[in-house]
Amino acid sequence: MLDKISNRLSRREMLRATGLLAGAVAASSLGLAPARAAGYPERPIKIIVPFAPAGPTDIMARILGQHLGDALGGTAVVENKPGAGGNIGIGTTAHAEPDGYTLLITSSAYVVNPGLYAKIPYDPYKDFAPIAELGTSPNVILVDPKLGVNSIADLIKRAKANPNELNYASPGIGTTPHLSGELLKIVCGIEMTHVPYSGAGPAIQAILSGTTQVACAALPPAHPHIESGALKALAVTGAHRWFDLPDVPTMIELGYKDFISDTFQGFLAPVKTPAAIVELLSNKSIEILKTPKIAEQLRNNGFEVIANGPDGMRKRIEDEVPKWREIVAKAGIKPV
């Protein structure tokens, strides 16, 4: 009798131990999320920006990074890794340790580069875990006021009457402002010569100095010159008019269906980063972006706050990689 009880107790203990082990395995299959998130961050978080300082992506990263570090009870530092149209910084992050301490804030280059380059150091679908879709800035089509062109219709008329006259500046080959210019040429049936520069600042200076008559640029660096009257904005390429440029129409309003060409800012982590850390970063980032004071600060810097979570960022990637691949092909730009 005692032997039977002893055997029964042994089996119960074995079953209990097995149950505990099964629970541990289940937690492991979920990425050990609670355990891995506990105590995070224990050291500074590095946010890689794949472009030079002072551009739109750098501005977004520094504003968000400062507040994100505070919200997490730690520190977030921005590291600029420019080069190869953003590929160097994006590739560096893709192959970093997926521990939540190396993250990426990038622009639309992330979705444009797969169509622009024959080989890139990352897979846009597989190498990253989306954290959040942060914000976007429309591009803007600019002219020198002395040109006497006051609308897109005027620009088309001028370009068709003088096919070899107009040059347009952009921040560089493959940037969304460059592709906005190429899309403009396609849908309007006009010719303009593209003059690429090494960034938004030099491109704006080119039209201010009269080196080019037209420019396509992201709104943030162009905005003060539009307000001062030094540059004339003919249209923005976002889904709606910019809040403090109410007289500047969208290309859609002008009859060019689906002409949306904005520059977004996205937040991503290497793909195997623990789910709990990704969720924590996403929730904190969205809280920060929705804070009225910070949203206003970003708006004043030319950003429309989106504040979508991982699903929103993932959908944008899925939608825009093929979209820009098609635009690059239609523009006759051969992958390099």
Beta strands, then each sheet from edge to edge (+ up, - down):
strand 1: 45-49
strand 2: 76-80
strand 3: 102-106
strand 4: 128-143
strand 5: 167-170
strand 6: 193-196
strand 7: 214-218
strand 8: 232-236
strand 9: 262-270
strand 10: 304-308
sheet 1: 2+ 1+ 3+ 9- 4+ 7- 5- 6-
sheet 2: 2+ 1+ 3+ 9- 4+ 8-
sheet 3: 2+ 1+ 3+ 9- 4+ 10-
end
